[in-house]
Amino acid sequence: MTILAGGRRSAIYKALSQLISIAVLGGNADLKLDLLGFPDKCRLFGLRKSLYNVMKKETFIKSAIVQGETCILKDLYNIETSYKIMPDGIWQYSNNKFGINFSQFLIEQNNIQQ
């Protein structure tokens, strides 16, 4: 049962993550979500991060707020992950016990990316 549950979580994450990436980054006329404002995109970042965390058996996101041009996600332990739209794309950054981590928000392919 555990194997089935993990497979189901992974499949759901991959499918929804691809849809969220398309909605946030645009590029699909059928979805017609290119006009989403940044607060809406911030909530989608939060949903995507929560799904990823659940799949990895980590805590889920409890809030997604916009401050200026930065989306701040906060988990149950008040650990923050931020997203910012830059000229070369959308970047995620977080400050944790290992230092500051930067990564670019990418459209999901067949492998799991964060």
LUMTI-404378 format. One line per field, with one value per residue (C-alpha): residue number from 1; residue in three letters; x, y, z. Coordinates in nm, 3 decimals, always signed. Layout:
% LUMTI-404378
i NUM, ...
aa ALA, ...
c1 X, ...
c2 Y, ...
c3 Z, ...
***
This chain:
% LUMTI-404378
i 1, 2, 3, 4, 5, 6, 7, 8, 9, 10, 11, 12, 13, 14, 15, 16, 17, 18, 19, 20, 21, 22, 23, 24, 25, 26, 27, 28, 29, 30, 31, 32, 33, 34, 35, 36, 37, 38, 39, 40, 41, 42, 43, 44, 45, 46, 47, 48, 49, 50, 51, 52, 53, 54, 55, 56, 57, 58, 59, 60, 61, 62, 63, 64, 65, 66, 67, 68, 69, 70, 71, 72, 73, 74, 75, 76, 77, 78, 79, 80, 81, 82, 83, 84, 85, 86, 87, 88, 89, 90, 91, 92, 93, 94, 95, 96, 97, 98, 99, 100, 101, 102, 103, 104, 105, 106, 107, 108, 109, 110, 111, 112, 113, 114
aa MET, THR, ILE, LEU, ALA, GLY, GLY, ARG, ARG, SER, ALA, ILE, TYR, LYS, ALA, LEU, SER, GLN, LEU, ILE, SER, ILE, ALA, VAL, LEU, GLY, GLY, ASN, ALA, ASP, LEU, LYS, LEU, ASP, LEU, LEU, GLY, PHE, PRO, ASP, LYS, CYS, ARG, LEU, PHE, GLY, LEU, ARG, LYS, SER, LEU, TYR, ASN, VAL, MET, LYS, LYS, GLU, THR, PHE, ILE, LYS, SER, ALA, ILE, VAL, GLN, GLY, GLU, THR, CYS, ILE, LEU, LYS, ASP, LEU, TYR, ASN, ILE, GLU, THR, SER, TYR, LYS, ILE, MET, PRO, ASP, GLY, ILE, TRP, GLN, TYR, SER, ASN, ASN, LYS, PHE, GLY, ILE, ASN, PHE, SER, GLN, PHE, LEU, ILE, GLU, GLN, ASN, ASN, ILE, GLN, GLN
c1 +0.000, +0.283, +0.430, +0.093, +0.044, +0.390, +0.329, -0.004, +0.149, +0.426, +0.184, -0.042, +0.255, +0.395, +0.061, -0.039, +0.312, +0.315, -0.019, +0.096, +0.421, +0.226, -0.017, +0.262, +0.504, +0.240, +0.277, -0.050, -0.339, -0.586, -0.542, -0.592, -0.417, -0.152, -0.335, -0.297, -0.173, +0.124, -0.089, -0.264, +0.071, +0.197, -0.090, -0.005, +0.360, +0.229, +0.015, +0.306, +0.544, +0.287, +0.241, +0.620, +0.660, +0.384, +0.545, +0.879, +0.704, +0.783, +0.552, +0.300, +0.269, +0.040, +0.054, +0.139, +0.165, +0.299, +0.524, +0.619, +0.730, +0.818, +0.600, +0.671, +0.561, +0.568, +0.542, +0.410, +0.750, +0.759, +1.039, +1.013, +1.068, +1.043, +0.981, +1.070, +1.012, +1.339, +1.417, +1.551, +1.264, +1.117, +1.363, +1.309, +1.530, +1.532, +1.750, +1.799, +2.059, +2.275, +2.276, +2.089, +1.968, +1.871, +1.702, +1.508, +1.139, +1.123, +0.853, +0.835, +0.938, +0.936, +1.167, +1.085, +1.244, +1.214
c2 +0.000, +0.241, +0.189, +0.261, +0.575, +0.704, +0.634, +0.812, +1.118, +1.129, +1.102, +1.374, +1.602, +1.558, +1.625, +1.926, +2.067, +2.069, +2.251, +2.503, +2.565, +2.630, +2.859, +3.058, +3.076, +3.091, +2.928, +2.738, +2.920, +2.648, +2.727, +3.103, +3.175, +3.413, +3.703, +3.574, +3.839, +3.783, +3.711, +3.430, +3.294, +3.311, +3.088, +2.844, +2.843, +2.756, +2.471, +2.332, +2.356, +2.190, +1.901, +1.862, +1.869, +1.613, +1.383, +1.421, +1.376, +1.730, +1.994, +2.168, +2.541, +2.736, +3.079, +3.248, +3.626, +3.890, +4.166, +4.404, +4.185, +3.886, +3.584, +3.449, +3.096, +2.990, +2.632, +2.505, +2.563, +2.921, +2.837, +3.078, +3.017, +3.315, +3.357, +3.664, +3.746, +3.856, +3.955, +3.604, +3.413, +3.330, +3.246, +3.063, +3.139, +3.024, +3.082, +2.772, +2.616, +2.542, +2.903, +3.079, +2.859, +2.993, +2.794, +2.886, +2.794, +2.559, +2.379, +2.023, +1.746, +1.376, +1.411, +1.587, +1.930, +2.180
c3 +0.000, +0.079, -0.267, -0.429, -0.220, -0.312, -0.679, -0.667, -0.495, -0.753, -1.048, -0.908, -0.840, -1.192, -1.364, -1.153, -1.153, -1.534, -1.541, -1.281, -1.473, -1.793, -1.611, -1.447, -1.739, -2.014, -2.347, -2.385, -2.554, -2.451, -2.080, -2.130, -1.799, -1.934, -1.770, -1.414, -1.176, -0.950, -0.637, -0.829, -0.947, -0.588, -0.472, -0.753, -0.637, -0.290, -0.422, -0.623, -0.326, -0.096, -0.339, -0.365, +0.014, +0.069, -0.186, -0.004, +0.335, +0.444, +0.588, +0.364, +0.289, +0.520, +0.354, +0.027, +0.035, -0.203, -0.074, -0.350, -0.638, -0.421, -0.343, +0.006, +0.096, +0.459, +0.582, +0.916, +1.077, +0.942, +0.697, +0.407, +0.037, -0.196, -0.568, -0.768, -1.134, -1.290, -1.651, -1.723, -1.560, -1.222, -0.945, -0.620, -0.325, +0.033, +0.335, +0.546, +0.773, +0.468, +0.344, +0.065, -0.220, -0.565, -0.841, -1.152, -1.179, -1.478, -1.670, -1.545, -1.779, -1.696, -1.397, -1.073, -1.044, -0.765
***
